Each structure stands twice: as structure tokens, then as C-alpha cells.
Amino acid sequence: MVTMAMGMAQKTRLSAIICTLFCSSTVFAGSWQFEPSIVINETYSDNARLTQNNEKSTVVSQTSLKLKSSYEAQHAVFNFSSESTYALYSHNHDLDKDFHTLASDLRLQLWPNGIILVGGASVSNQPRNSGNNALADIITADTVEVINYNAGLEYNINNSAYIINSGVGFRKRTSEDNLGERHGIVAQISSSNGTSARHVFWQFEHNYQELKNNEQNGKLSESEVKLGFITGFNLNPFLRYYNEDNSGDVRQPNRSFESNSYGIGLRWLVTPRLFIDASYNKPIGSKLNLDGEEQQEYVNAAINWQPTIRTKLTANFSERFYGDSYGLDLSHKNRRLTNSISYKEEVQTLTRNNFVANLLGLYFCPTGNVDSLDECLIADDSTLFPDNPNQPDNPGLQLVAIQDFTLVEDNVFSLNKVLAWRSVLALPRTTISFAADKQTRDNLETRIESQTQKASLNISRKISGRSNVSFNVSYTESNFQIDTEFERLDRYRRYQLGYDKSLNSALSFDISVSYLNRHSSNVLFNYQESRISAKITKGF
């Protein structure tokens, strides 16, 4: 517990300093809330080692100290939430250790016209290797601590003449296993004309990142400018300029990751709340695309529709250095339903998403289908006849290569296509939440794709003034190195039933049961796990 306290002090030092800097001043008098609590959680698992055979059960005892605080004033907002947990594993006390989580953010207005100081810190426990176990958590004792820091300035203005949203800051990420670490500058600015524009309209967006890790660095820059003339009719001409440049040490010298073009187009004002942009664009110079071919003229189109204050749709189609590009952002909200769907394509580097095939070893396994690695372990009284497979006493064995995927440094550019869908239906006593995500990662160096898909449905029902029951079903699919000899498909299905009861204003009790099934195209990684968890939370 001493180790847990010391670790917690280190993780929260930055947030405490930020809090002290502005909360002690009488200039920012505001509301302050502080909610400490202690949590005791006992979890039973019938398969601690996550194996298909010879399962071993365990009881994981977790004792946690939670701190939650918030401060809100006219010019300042500060949120802080942390949890420090010490876990004991009954089947192997060598795994006993402390875990920390933290989420903290600060917004401090420095100037009345929109200059804001922003900062934040977060600590999370992520799977050590999602190629080995995408659902690793404290119970499986196979996580690493990842810490993120950020600090910077924002400048935002919204009036009838023009709209500006901008920010510049420093970001840093460190990890317990030293993988995926990076630091650097991130900047973005967007601007458009206001509602009072009568002669000229414009739309400008620019995003810039300069990230470093040891001797590696990557620069990602993307800009788009539209400048047009208001004619008084429903059709308004405009000029468009687009530039994208991804460079740095992580880039292969024989590949081009940039686009540069200009064009002319029309904006069609269908209604006051709906307009469609279409332009014809020509590349500048003789740059090559990702496949080594000369970039060609292309059509860019975008739609912006906001029929009500609670509904908005933006979508676009264009062409970048890798080919056709799409984007979508849809949000809708009414009294009961909140719904959002987004799709984006972005270039990334220095992440924790780069996996390579790794040979675990060569094993003598029975001829035919092998359902478990335990079948490949040779008994002490067995006799092998590698030089004479036709020997009558030969047990019939074959040499099998067992391979897994290992997380490595992501010193390459990758194209990530991300689709996200969130829906929440809030009924008088029942809340239904649905979430779905799909991410396709294209390694721009090897051109090997991997894909992750997730979906979850949660139903929560209030059965009394102090009691709730919930049911959650989730599905996770990981497909590594698609269309290669090492391709592997993993599917995780989890079902969980929970019940929570508030005994009084400061004491609550939770219990849950869950079942997890992992099915892999490599049957050696199949397993099933059941859990029972009971948790008591005491607030102060």
C-alpha cells in the first residue's frame, strides 16, 4: 500500500500543481467539489491463464482509493479523477502490483476575447499486446501503464463577421514498456466567414503535427482553403487549394506521401441551411501517388446540412496521395435519442498499433487437427522416430510452427480509416446504449492491412429508487496481416449481467457475472472464461 500511495503521488503531482495555481486566487471564486471514496473489489475467474485446457482459477482482490474533484468558476474549469488500486492474485502472488488511472483537464481563460490556457494529464492501463489478448485488464495482469500529457493555448472567436477556432500545444506520451512513446507539437486552425458576409466567403483548415521518438521523427501537415464570391444567386464560384505533406525519418525515401493541387468550383445554396460544394482540381507539379504513378486531375465534393440546431451532417469526397478519400460526420439529438456517426481517414505514426509476426517455436504435434498446445507436449515415456516415420510404434507426429504477433515500434506512416457509431436511447426507467467501431490500418511501408472491429450493446434498467440491473453484450474482432501467410482472425464475445444497489448516500454495492469466449483462426489461442465480481464502494 505504501508503493500505491507513492505511485499515486507521482501521477497526480502535475494536476495538483495546476489546481494550486489558479484555485488559490480569489479572482476565480467558484464552486468546488471533492469526492473521495474507497473501493473493495473481489473477482473470481475460472481461467486465470486464459488457456483452452488445464484451466486454473483465481481470486483477484483489489483495494482502491478514488479521488474525484471539480472546480468551476467564470473563467476556469478544472476536473480531476484518479484511482489507485493494489491487486492481489491468489494463484500467483508474483503478479501482485499497484495500478493507477488518472483523467485531469484544465481550461483557464486568460483574455476576454478568447485566449484560453488548456492542459491535461491521463494515466490508463492498456493491453500489453492486443495481438495476444485484445481484452487484457487488471484481472488478466497483462497490461501496461500509458501516460499522456498535454498543454497549450486556444484562441476561439465566433461572431457575425468571422469564426476562428485554433490551438497549439505540446503533447507527450510515455509507456511502461517504452513502446509507442512520443512527444511533439500539435497545432490546428480553422476559420470561416460569419453570417454577415455579403461579398466574399471563405473556409480555411490547417492541421500540423511534429512528433518525435528517440532518433525518429514524423511531420504531418494538411491544409485546405476555399475562397469564393457571393453573387446574390444560389450559385457562387470559389477557388480551392489543397496541400498535404507527410515527411520525416519514418518515411521511405522511394515513396511519396504528399498531395498539392488547386481548382475552381461552385457552391450551390440549396436552402439557407444546406449547401453543396463541387470543384475540379489539378495537381501542382508532377508528384507521384502512393503506387508510384503520376497524380491526376480529380473532383472534390462536400455537403453541409444543418436542418435543425440538434441535427448536422457534413460529408466529403476527394482524392489524396493514396487514392479516393471520404469523410462523414452526422449528429442528431432529440429528447430521448442521441445519435452520432463519423468516418475519417488520417495518416498516423509512432502509435501502439504496429504488430509483426513472431515465431514462438517449433512443436511436435499429433498429425491432423490440433486443438490445444498441450497436445504438442511430449510425454516422458514417448519415443520419436524422426528418421523412420513408418515405424509401427511411431505416435504420428508432425512439426508445427507456432507464431503470434508482437507489438513493435511504429516507425512508419500508416493510413487509418476509422468508422464510429454511438447511439443512446434514454427512456423513463431504461437506457439503451449502442457503440460500434471499425478501424482499418494500412502500413504505408509494407502495404499490409490489419483491421479491428468492435460492437457493444448495453441495457440498463432502474428497478427501484436505489437499484439498477444491466445487461451488456460486446463483440471484438481483430484481423492481423490480411491476405498474407501469417493472417490471423480473433473473435471475442462477452456477455455480462450486473446489479448495483445504493445502500445509502455514501455506500453502494455491485455484483456482476460475465462469460467470455475467444475464437481464433489459430485454434491454439481459443479459450473461455467466466467471472464473478462483487464490489463495495464507500464514499466520504
C-alpha positions, 0 to 999 in steps of 0.5 A: 500500500505504501508503493500505491500511495507513492505511485499515486503521488507521482501521477497526480503531482502535475494536476495538483500543481495546476489546481494550486495555481489558479484555485488559490486566487480569489479572482476565480471564486467558484464552486468546488467539489471533492469526492473521495471514496474507497473501493473493495473489489473481489473477482473470481475467474475460472481461467486465470491463464486464459488457456483452452485446457488445464484451466486454473482459477483465481481470486483477484482482490483489489483495494482502491482509493478514488479521488474525484474533484471539480472546480468551476468558476467564470473563467476556469474549469478544472476536473480531476479523477484518479484511482489507485488500486493494489491487486492481489492474485491468489494463484500467483502472488508474483503478479501482485502490483499497484495500478493507477488511472488518472483523467485531469483537464484544465481550461483557464481563460486568460483574455476576454476575447478568447485566449484560453490556457488548456492542459491535461494529464491521463494515466490508463492501463492498456493491453500489453499486446492486443495481438495476444489478448485484445481484452487484457485488464487488471484481472488478466495482469497483462497490461501496461501503464500509458501516460499522456500529457498535454498543454497549450493555448486556444484562441476561439472567436465566433461572431457575425463577421468571422469564426476562428477556432485554433490551438497549439500545444505540446503533447507527450506520451510515455509507456511502461514498456517504452513502446509507442512513446512520443512527444511533439507539437500539435497545432490546428486552425480553422476559420470561416466567414460569419453570417454577415458576409455579403461579398466574399466567403471563405473556409480555411483548415490547417492541421500540423503535427511534429512528433518525435521518438528517440532518433525518429521523427514524423511531420504531418501537415494538411491544409485546405482553403476555399475562397469564393464570391457571393453573387446574390444567386444560389450559385457562387464560384470559389477557388480551392487549394489543397496541400498535404505533406507527410515527411520525416525519418519514418518515411521511405525515401522511394515513396511519396506521401504528399498531395498539392493541387488547386481548382475552381468550383461552385457552391450551390445554396440549396436552402439557407441551411444546406449547401453543396460544394463541387470543384475540379482540381489539378495537381501542382507539379508532377508528384507521384501517388502512393503506387508510384504513378503520376497524380491526376486531375480529380473532383472534390465534393462536400455537403453541409446540412444543418436542418435543425440546431440538434441535427448536422451532417457534413460529408466529403469526397476527394482524392489524396496521395493514396487514392479516393478519400471520404469523410462523414460526420452526422449528429442528431439529438432529440429528447430521448435519442442521441445519435452520432456517426463519423468516418475519417481517414488520417495518416498516423505514426509512432502509435501502439498499433504496429504488430509483426509476426513472431515465431514462438517455436517449433512443436511436435504435434499429433498429425491432423487437427490440433486443438490445444498446445498441450497436445504438442507436449511430449510425454516422458515415456514417448519415443520419436522416430524422426528418421523412420516415420513408418515405424509401427510404434511411431505416435504420428507426429508432425512439426508445427510452427507456432507464431503470434504477433508482437507489438513493435515500434511504429516507425512508419506512416500508416493510413487509418480509416476509422468508422464510429457509431454511438447511439443512446436511447434514454427512456423513463426507467431504461437506457439503451446504449449502442457503440460500434467501431471499425478501424482499418490500418494500412502500413504505408511501408509494407502495404499490409492491412490489419483491421479491428472491429468492435460492437457493444450493446448495453441495457440498463434498467432502474428497478427501484429508487436505489437499484439498477440491473444491466445487461451488456453484450460486446463483440471484438474482432481483430484481423492481423496481416490480411491476405498474407501467410501469417493472417490471423482472425480473433473473435471475442464475445462477452456477455455480462449481467450486473446489479448495483444497489445504493445502500445509502448516500455514501455506500453502494454495492455491485455484483456482476457475472460475465462469460467470455469466449475467444475464437481464433483462426489459430485454434491454439489461442481459443479459450473461455472464461467466466467471472464473478465480481462483487464490489463495495464502494464507500464514499466520504 
